[in-house]
């Protein structure tokens, strides 16, 4: 899927599953894209929209920090 996910409506169960996958330290963005068709940027936008601001910042910091230590992470 290319572009914005505004044209695609996700079921609340799918949104919950995507959030759980994104919060996991063991699921790369590529897996989420294969299963749900959302790019990394689209997952970030969904997380920003669905999580509280502090939770989103903490998640992004963890993804960034962990990603710089291990190339294959997210």
C-alpha positions as CSV (number, residue, x, y, z in Angstrom):
1,X,0.0,0.0,0.0
2,X,1.4,3.4,-0.9
3,X,0.6,6.8,0.4
4,X,-1.5,7.6,3.4
5,X,-3.7,5.0,5.1
6,X,-6.6,7.6,5.3
7,X,-8.3,5.8,2.4
8,X,-8.2,2.5,4.3
9,X,-10.3,1.8,7.4
10,X,-8.9,-0.7,9.8
11,X,-11.1,-2.6,12.2
12,X,-10.5,-1.9,15.9
13,X,-9.1,-5.4,16.3
14,X,-6.6,-4.8,13.5
15,X,-5.6,-1.5,15.1
16,X,-5.1,-3.3,18.5
17,X,-3.0,-6.0,16.8
18,X,-0.8,-3.5,15.0
19,X,-0.2,-1.6,18.2
20,X,0.8,-4.8,20.0
21,X,3.1,-5.7,17.2
22,X,4.7,-2.3,17.1
23,X,5.2,-2.3,20.8
24,X,6.9,-5.6,20.7
25,X,10.7,-5.6,20.6
26,X,10.6,-8.7,18.4
27,X,8.4,-7.6,15.5
28,X,10.0,-5.5,12.7
29,X,8.0,-2.9,10.7
30,X,8.5,-5.2,7.6
31,X,6.3,-7.8,9.3
32,X,3.5,-5.3,10.0
33,X,3.7,-4.1,6.4
34,X,3.4,-7.7,5.1
35,X,0.4,-8.5,7.3
36,X,-1.5,-5.2,7.2
37,X,0.0,-3.2,4.3
38,X,1.1,-0.3,6.4
39,X,4.5,1.3,5.9
40,X,6.8,2.3,8.8
41,X,5.6,5.9,8.5
42,X,1.9,4.8,8.5
43,X,2.5,2.7,11.6
44,X,4.2,5.7,13.3
45,X,1.2,7.9,12.4
46,X,-1.2,5.2,13.8
47,X,0.8,5.0,17.0
48,X,0.9,8.8,17.4
49,X,-2.9,8.9,16.9
50,X,-3.7,6.0,19.2
51,X,-1.2,6.3,22.1
52,X,-1.0,9.0,24.7
53,X,1.7,11.6,23.8
54,X,4.1,10.4,26.5
55,X,3.7,6.7,25.6
56,X,4.3,7.6,21.9
57,X,7.5,9.5,22.7
58,X,8.7,6.6,24.9
59,X,8.0,4.1,22.2
60,X,9.8,6.1,19.5
61,X,12.8,6.7,21.7
62,X,13.0,2.9,22.5
63,X,12.6,2.0,18.8
64,X,15.3,4.5,17.8
65,X,17.7,3.6,20.6
66,X,17.3,-0.1,20.0
67,X,17.5,0.3,16.2
68,X,20.9,2.0,16.4
69,X,22.2,-0.9,18.3
70,X,20.9,-3.6,16.0
71,X,20.4,-2.9,12.3
72,X,17.7,-5.5,11.7
73,X,15.4,-4.1,14.5
74,X,12.4,-2.2,13.2
